[in-house]
Amino acid sequence: MDNNLINKLKNKTNTNLRVKPIYRDSLEHEFAIKFLKSQKFINYKKIENILKISFLDPEPLGNILINDKEEVVGFLGTIFAKRVIKNETLLHCNLHTWIVEKKYRFQSFRLLIPIIDRNILISTFSPTKSLEGLYEKLGFKKRILASKVLFKFPLILQKNFNLTFYINDKNCEEFLLKKDLKIFKDHLKKDVFNLFFFNSSDKEYVYLVVKKKLKKNFLSVIEILYISNLSNYNKIKKNINFELVKKFKTPFIIINYASDDNYFFFKKAYCLNIPENFNFDLLYSELC
């Protein structure tokens, strides 16, 4: 993180503008919604569902920029969560929907500084080209999530009698490690499916978080957002993919995985304060 740049930006602060955090059902929340509905940069329908995502109620839903007329002129959305990384629970903030009226964009950084000052893990997906430069100057590291598209027919598969399969079932909690147990509980009531495969022959499991999506308004796909153990998944992926295709009635499966290279299908992300050996994924973001 470039502290010198942050200090320079803070010295450029316009005192006629204020930044305030917004919390659900607060007056600031109402002002933010009104601003997002009236702005012309992003269709509000694309933002509305993201604003419903919450993993930590005490944390703000974002920051707003207010001018001297008490008008909201900017918004930066946040999704806070607690993540278990190497048996340590860390605070994570995912950024989304950064909108500032053109007249005030020279002060856009004001919305981000309060989050950076907390010295926590911060991530954001697919920022606009103009914001990529700012993120890089502030010390954010670029990460690539490659997306592999599989085409699988729901053919008859010989049953693996050692394999137990659960979906959104709390019975699997007894098998999950601390990290996966927290993910399971956090996502149990979200717009995703928790799938669990336990292989009794080797006492190993594979836990997946998946989401069924509609691509281009006509093509249904299953997107795997999280795989607990890739090596365990690879051992029984035929069984897993068969269950996915059968359950969700579509032959298309998308698997996301961290990569150092750009692929034909990929998601670009920028991260700050990345813990050592952190396996980057789509969890706790607007894409989940």
ABEGO torsion letter per residue (X at the ends): XBAAAAAAAAAABBAABBBBBBBBGBAAAAAAAAAAAABAABBAAAAAAAAABBABAABBAEBBBBBAAGBBABBBBBBBBBBBBGGBBBBBBBBBGBBBBAAAAAAAAAAAAAAAAAGBBBBBBGBBAAAAAAAAAAGBBBBBBBBBBBBBBBBBBBBBAABBBBBGBAAAAAABBAAAAAAAAAAAABABBBBBBBBAAAGBBBBBBBBBBBBGGABBBBBBABBABAAAAAAAAAAAAAAAAAAAGBABBBBBBBBABBBABBBBBBBBGBBBGBBBBABGBAAX
